[in-house]
Amino acid sequence: MSLPARAGLNRFWSRCLMRMCGIRVAVSGEALRSGPVLWVANHVSWIDIFVVNSVRATAFVAKSEIRAWPVIGWLAAGAGTLFIERGQRHAVHAVSEAVQARFRQGVAVGLFPEGTTTEGDMLRPFHASLFEPARAAGVPIQPVVLRFLQHGRRSALAAFVGEETLAANLWRVLGATGLAVEVEFLPPLAACHVDGQPATRLELSKQARAAIAARL
């Protein structure tokens, strides 16, 4: 299957999954819809990957445990997710090379730099290491804000946190009504300082965190 055909299929299935779960997706801001880009988002739920994929097919970097999840893991793998074994230095290097390859293909890559989920009302510290492939390749880094709502009000109902099982979270989400996700695409980060010096990956991660926190 060609890359455009696979991207179209990923968007189609992601939109179908959101409809099946009764989740409305509202998009604002100017998403970079063509060419390579690193989308950096806060992380609330397993739903996040499919919400962003419903906007544009995106190869997310995600923890390897997701691959083993029933149905969701299969869908995530089908969406081109790059699975990383946390704590393994060689794994980070391998994923970085895979990210670079996606950029050369003109693909959007997604990253949850917190490395874990929250209830959506705060941000954990960002891990800067996976900003490096985009920085080195000169690829735009665009922050993305995910806000979950129920009946128009901010809600943590869909958050997948703590020791909750995937089955329990799915059951709660499927049994709920009025769920929505606001996806706000913020302006891409400044890749260079005013003196022309390139920003470091740590500086870029701090820029991204501050931008998302201000809109969360």
N, C-alpha and C positions, 0 to 999 in steps of 0.2 A: 504494500500500500504506500502511495506517495506521501510525502510530508504534509502537503496541504490537505489531502483527503483524511489523513489521520487526525490533523488538527480540527477539521470540521466535525469528525465523528466524536472527538473528545468534548467539544463544545455541546454537541447535540445530547450526548449521554449525561453530561453534567447538568444541563438544563432540565432534562427529563427527571433526573434524581431530585433536583430541587422541587419540581412540581409534585413528585411522588411524596416528598416529605412535607408538602404544604408550605414551603418557604418561598416568600417573595423576595427577589433580589432587586435592589434599587441602586443604580450606578450614578455617581457624580464625579466631576473632575474630568481632566483630559488624559485618558489612558493612552499609553504608547501602544498602538495596535499593530504596528509593523516593525520589523527589524529587531535585532537583539536588545533585550532589556532585562535588568534584574529588578523584580518586584519584591519589595521587602514589606512584610505585613506583621501586625500583631496576631497572636494565635489564641483562639478560643475553643475550637472544636475540630473534629474530623471533617466537619462540613466545610471548613475554610478552603480546602484544596478545590472542592467542586464549585464553590461560589466563584472563585477567581477564574477557574476553567470555563465557567459559563460566559465569561466576558471575552476571554481570549485563551486559547489552548496554551497551557503553561506547564513546564517541567519543574515540579517542586522538589526541593531537597527536604527529605523527611527521615525520621528515625526508622531503622530497619524493622522494628517491631510491627509497624503498620502493615508490612507485606503479608504477615500471617493472619491479619484480621479477616474474619469471614466476610465475603462479598466486598466490603469496603476496601480491603487490601488488594483484591483482584481489580477493582475499578481504579484504584490509585495507580497500580502498576500499568494498567492499560492507558492511563492518562500520561504516561511517560515519567512518573515520579522517580527521582534518583534517591535511592535508599542509602543511608549512612549508618555505620555501626559506631555509636557514640563511644568515645574514649579510646578509639583506635586511631593512632596517628597516620598509619598507612591508608586508612579508609578516608580520612579527610583529604589526603593527597589525591587519591583515586577519584573522589567526587569532584574535586577542583578541576581535574583534567576532563571529566565528563561534562562539567559545566562549560568549560572553554569550548568543547566540541559543539555543544548546543548553541553557544553564541555564534560560532562560525557558520552554523546552519540558519542563523537569523531567528532563532527561537527565543521566546520569553521564558525566563527561569524565575521560579518563586522561592522565597526564603523566609522562614520563621526564625529570626535571629535570637528570640528568647530561648529557643530550644525546648520549650514546654508550653502548656496552655495555662490561661488564667480565666477568671470569670468575665473578662472583657472590660473591667473598669480601671485597670492599672497595667503598667508594663514592668516586666522583670528586666534585669540587665541584658544587653545585647552581646552576643558573641561575634567578634569582628572578623574571625578567620575566613569565613566564606564570602566576605565582601571583596577579598583579594582578586579572584578571577575577573570580576567585572572591572575593578580598578585597573588591573594590569592590561586588560583588553580595551580600555577606554569605552566601555559599554555604559549607557545611561543607567543610573540607579534611581528607581522611582518608589517612594514610600506609598503604602496602601493602608488605609484605615478600615477595619471591619467593626461595625457596630451592630449588635444583635438586639432586636426589639420583639415585643409581643404586644399586639393590639396598640401599636404606636408608641409604646413606652420601653425604655431600656430594660433589658431582661437578661438574666444569667441562666435561663431555663435550658438552653441548648449547650451550655458550657460542659466540656468533657474534662473534668479535673479530678484530682485526688485518686482514690482507689476504685472509683466507679467502673463497672464493666461496660464494654461497648454495647452489649445487649440491653442493659438497663438504660443507657443513654438513648439508644435507638427507640426503645419502647416509649420513653418520655417524649421524645421529639415527634414521633409518629402520632402520639395521642394528643398532642397540643394543637391549638388553633391560633391563627393570627400571627404566626412567626414571620419575621422579615429580617433581612440583613442589608444594611447600608454599606456600600463599598465606595469609599472615596479615594480617588487617585490624586495624590498631591504632586506639586511640581518636582521634577527630577532634582537630585542633589547637585550642588556645585562641586565639580570635580577638581577645581583648582582654587587656590587662594587668590586674593586680589593682586599679589605680586607674581602670579603665574606659576607658582610652585604647586605641584599636584598634592592633593589631600591624601593622607595616609588612610589605611583601612580602618584604623581606630577612629580617626576623625570623621570618616564617612559613616561609621556605625553610630557615632554620637549625634551627627546631623540627623540621621534617619530616626533615631529614637526620639529626639527632641521634636521633630516634625510630627510624628505620629502621636506622641503624648499630648501635644497642643490641640489635637483634633479628636482625641478619644472621648 
